[in-house]
Amino acid sequence: MPLRRLSLSASLRPTLLLVLILAFAGHGVQIQGENFLVPIDATMQREDEVRQKAVNMQDVLEHMANAKNPLNLVFLDACRNNPFP
């Protein structure tokens, strides 16, 4: 059995695929058509604080695309609203 694992591992090395997985469950906001993920410790009282304290989802997706990974997966469970009047 160990010999089989060794030869299987050796045969997979040249074609090993890398996968980037992003999983987020929490709060999101949409401000002027842009979507942001809100960190758990972020405190925002005004809309203008969102760009400084939250994470722009488009930036995240661009970074993932630029990484040239063979596969990127995003699991996103977030409401998306603008809590600022």
C-alpha positions as CSV (number, residue, x, y, z in Angstrom):
1,M,0.0,0.0,0.0
2,P,2.7,2.6,0.8
3,L,4.3,2.0,-2.6
4,R,1.0,2.8,-4.3
5,R,0.7,6.1,-2.5
6,L,4.2,7.1,-3.3
7,S,3.8,6.3,-7.0
8,L,0.4,8.1,-7.1
9,S,1.9,11.1,-5.4
10,A,4.8,11.2,-7.8
11,S,2.6,10.9,-10.8
12,L,0.3,13.8,-9.7
13,R,3.1,16.3,-9.0
14,P,3.5,17.6,-12.5
15,T,-0.2,18.2,-13.0
16,L,-1.1,19.3,-9.4
17,L,-3.8,22.0,-9.6
18,L,-4.0,24.8,-7.1
19,V,-7.3,26.0,-5.9
20,L,-8.0,29.3,-4.1
21,I,-11.1,29.2,-1.9
22,L,-12.7,32.3,-0.4
23,A,-15.5,31.6,2.1
24,F,-17.3,34.5,3.7
25,A,-20.5,34.6,5.8
26,G,-21.5,37.9,7.3
27,H,-22.7,41.3,6.3
28,G,-22.2,43.1,3.0
29,V,-23.3,46.5,1.8
30,Q,-23.8,48.0,-1.6
31,I,-22.8,51.6,-2.0
32,Q,-23.2,53.3,-5.4
33,G,-23.3,50.0,-7.2
34,E,-20.1,48.6,-5.5
35,N,-20.3,45.6,-3.1
36,F,-18.3,45.5,0.1
37,L,-17.8,42.8,2.7
38,V,-17.9,44.1,6.3
39,P,-15.4,42.7,8.7
40,I,-16.8,41.5,12.0
41,D,-15.0,44.2,14.0
42,A,-15.8,47.1,11.6
43,T,-17.8,50.0,13.1
44,M,-19.2,52.3,10.5
45,Q,-21.6,55.2,11.3
46,R,-21.5,56.9,7.9
47,E,-21.4,55.8,4.2
48,D,-18.1,57.5,3.6
49,E,-16.4,55.1,6.1
50,V,-17.3,52.0,4.1
51,R,-14.5,52.3,1.6
52,Q,-11.9,52.6,4.4
53,K,-13.2,49.9,6.7
54,A,-14.9,47.3,4.5
55,V,-13.4,45.1,1.7
56,N,-14.4,45.9,-1.8
57,M,-15.6,42.6,-3.4
58,Q,-14.5,43.7,-6.9
59,D,-10.9,44.2,-5.6
60,V,-11.0,40.7,-4.1
61,L,-12.2,39.1,-7.4
62,E,-9.6,41.0,-9.4
63,H,-6.8,39.8,-7.1
64,M,-8.1,36.3,-7.5
65,A,-8.2,36.6,-11.3
66,N,-4.7,38.1,-11.4
67,A,-3.3,35.2,-9.3
68,K,-3.8,33.0,-12.4
69,N,-4.9,30.0,-10.3
70,P,-6.4,27.2,-12.3
71,L,-9.5,27.4,-10.2
72,N,-11.0,30.0,-7.9
73,L,-14.0,29.3,-5.8
74,V,-16.1,31.9,-3.9
75,F,-18.6,30.9,-1.3
76,L,-20.5,34.1,-0.3
77,D,-23.3,34.2,2.3
78,A,-24.0,37.8,2.9
79,C,-26.9,40.2,2.9
80,R,-26.3,43.2,0.7
81,N,-27.9,46.5,1.5
82,N,-27.1,50.1,2.3
83,P,-27.9,50.8,5.9
84,F,-27.0,54.5,5.5
85,P,-29.9,56.8,4.5
